[in-house]
Amino acid sequence: MLLGDGPTGSSVQLTFDGEDPEDYSIWDGQVKSSCHACAGTYDVVIAKMKKHRSVHVRFENGNAARFTLKGASKAIGKCVADFYR
């Protein structure tokens, strides 16, 4: 949620620690993990959240915010994609 609204559309843009922005596909406002390709994308996003210090999130409607990822690695722990369960 950003500014009280969830993501709409088919993608969300994530920028980790000021690197180049990357667009990720979403369904129903989520990065899905139940198919093989989805699980690969999910794994990439989780790994980046654990590795970086901050993320800038931008929805297709223009809503955007930067979040710290301090403590994210510990909080996320071992988060396995649904496809692998």
C-alpha positions as CSV (number, residue, x, y, z in Angstrom):
1,M,0.0,0.0,0.0
2,L,1.2,3.5,-0.9
3,L,-0.8,6.5,0.1
4,G,-3.6,4.1,1.1
5,D,-3.8,2.5,-2.3
6,G,-2.6,-0.9,-3.4
7,P,-0.9,-1.4,-6.7
8,T,-3.0,-1.5,-9.9
9,G,-2.0,-2.6,-13.3
10,S,0.3,-5.4,-14.2
11,S,3.7,-4.2,-12.9
12,V,5.5,-2.5,-10.1
13,Q,8.8,-0.7,-10.4
14,L,11.5,-1.4,-7.8
15,T,14.8,0.5,-7.4
16,F,17.2,-1.0,-5.0
17,D,19.9,1.4,-3.4
18,G,19.6,3.8,-6.3
19,E,20.5,1.2,-9.0
20,D,18.6,1.1,-12.3
21,P,14.8,0.7,-11.8
22,E,13.4,-2.7,-12.6
23,D,9.8,-3.6,-13.5
24,Y,8.3,-6.7,-12.0
25,S,5.0,-8.3,-13.1
26,I,2.2,-8.4,-10.5
27,W,-1.1,-10.2,-10.4
28,D,-3.8,-9.0,-8.0
29,G,-1.2,-6.6,-6.5
30,Q,1.3,-9.3,-5.7
31,V,4.5,-10.8,-7.1
32,K,3.2,-14.3,-7.5
33,S,5.3,-17.4,-6.8
34,S,3.1,-20.3,-7.8
35,C,4.5,-21.0,-11.3
36,H,8.0,-21.7,-12.3
37,A,8.7,-18.3,-14.0
38,C,6.9,-16.5,-11.2
39,A,9.0,-18.3,-8.6
40,G,12.2,-17.2,-10.3
41,T,11.0,-13.6,-10.2
42,Y,9.9,-13.9,-6.6
43,D,13.3,-15.4,-5.6
44,V,15.1,-12.4,-7.3
45,V,13.0,-9.9,-5.4
46,I,13.4,-11.6,-2.1
47,A,17.2,-11.9,-2.6
48,K,17.4,-8.2,-3.4
49,M,15.3,-7.2,-0.4
50,K,17.7,-9.2,1.8
51,K,20.9,-7.8,0.2
52,H,20.1,-4.1,-0.2
53,R,19.7,-1.2,2.2
54,S,16.6,0.5,0.6
55,V,14.0,0.1,-2.0
56,H,12.0,2.7,-3.9
57,V,8.6,1.4,-5.0
58,R,6.6,3.0,-7.8
59,F,3.2,1.9,-8.9
60,E,1.9,2.4,-12.4
61,N,-0.4,5.2,-11.2
62,G,2.7,7.2,-10.1
63,N,2.4,6.6,-6.3
64,A,5.9,6.1,-5.0
65,A,7.8,5.8,-1.7
66,R,11.3,4.7,-0.5
67,F,11.6,2.2,2.3
68,T,14.5,1.1,4.4
69,L,15.4,-2.6,4.3
70,K,17.3,-2.5,7.6
71,G,16.5,-5.8,9.3
72,A,14.8,-7.2,6.2
73,S,17.0,-10.3,5.8
74,K,16.3,-11.4,9.4
75,A,12.6,-10.6,9.1
76,I,12.2,-12.4,5.8
77,G,14.2,-15.4,6.9
78,K,13.8,-18.4,4.6
79,C,10.9,-17.4,2.4
80,V,10.2,-20.2,-0.1
81,A,8.2,-19.6,-3.3
82,D,4.9,-21.5,-3.5
83,F,6.0,-23.3,-6.6
84,Y,8.7,-25.2,-4.6
85,R,6.4,-26.3,-1.8
